[in-house]
Amino acid sequence: MPKTILITGSTDGIGLETAKLLATAGHNVLLHGRNPHKLAEAARILSAMRDGGSAETYTADLSRIADVEALASEVTGRHSGLDVLINNAGVYRASEPVTEDGLDIRFAVNTIAPYLLTQQLLPLMQPTGRVINLSSAAQAPVDLQALAGKTVLSDGAAYAQSKLALTMWSRSLGRQLKGKGPLVVSVNPGSLLGSKMVKEAFGVAGADLAIGADILRRAALEEEFAAAHGLYFDNDAGRFADPHPDALDPRKSQEILSLVETIISRLTQEQE
């Protein structure tokens, strides 16, 4: 039975390759991107692969809390149900590393936006639904001041910390929802895959994007992930594995979750 699947950051890289796999398998893929022109091109590619029919698109800048809320509202307004949310969008390097909300853009896009989007789309999802969060092999202990936008980090440090923070709240939320909500799983799709982000950050061509797209397809659809509540899948190792030790510490994970919720609450109140 066809599933309705939202993929953030699906105008290129692993996101677009995953969208292609899922669309050609007959699923209803909702495309998200920040650039309207790239989004239109991605929709054209998917429509051509499916022999007609328009692909549904959503434009939002996930570095802005207001845009994340607007994206969730638009999806909710157009759909009565969502089977899978793939939080794929990510940032490593940016010309403006501080967002208009005063956050490091890596934490804003890689950690906070997917949490807020997930929370706001949960009412659309059944207990059989799945939330797949793109983690990374790069994980480093989180500086809470940096997460709050009060300390400046290098690109590499901010990226690695934002991905661990994502993995930590994925584990906490996944365990909370077990038995009553969709599963939440974090996935390292593979190190140094040939995305635009990897090429710009490391100056290498990178490995085949199909490696990452296939594991996201499996996470979205296959039985092997059906009970992966709060788990971490390391595609470099090809199996479920332990993430960074901090993600296994309930106290530290709760600190991250609480701070993310505090940041979202503060920014939402400021916009009212």
Number of C-alpha atoms within 10 A of each C-alpha: 5 12 19 17 24 25 22 25 26 29 26 18 21 26 25 25 21 25 28 21 19 24 21 15 12 13 16 19 26 21 25 29 24 19 14 15 12 15 24 18 13 23 25 16 14 24 18 13 14 16 9 10 12 12 20 16 19 20 21 21 18 26 25 21 25 15 16 23 18 17 21 19 14 13 19 16 9 8 10 10 18 22 21 25 26 26 26 25 24 25 20 22 18 12 5 9 20 17 17 12 17 14 23 27 30 29 29 29 26 30 30 30 26 27 23 17 21 20 12 17 19 19 13 15 20 16 14 14 22 28 28 22 29 25 30 26 19 16 24 19 17 20 17 16 11 17 27 17 19 13 12 15 17 10 17 16 19 26 26 23 25 34 28 28 32 28 31 32 26 31 24 22 23 23 18 15 15 16 13 10 20 23 29 29 28 31 25 25 26 22 17 19 21 19 19 15 16 19 14 12 16 10 10 14 14 15 15 14 20 17 19 25 23 17 21 28 16 12 24 22 17 11 10 9 18 16 14 21 25 23 24 27 26 22 20 14 10 12 10 16 12 12 23 17 13 18 25 15 12 13 11 18 23 16 15 24 20 13 17 24 14 13 19 17 11 11 15 13 9 9 9 5
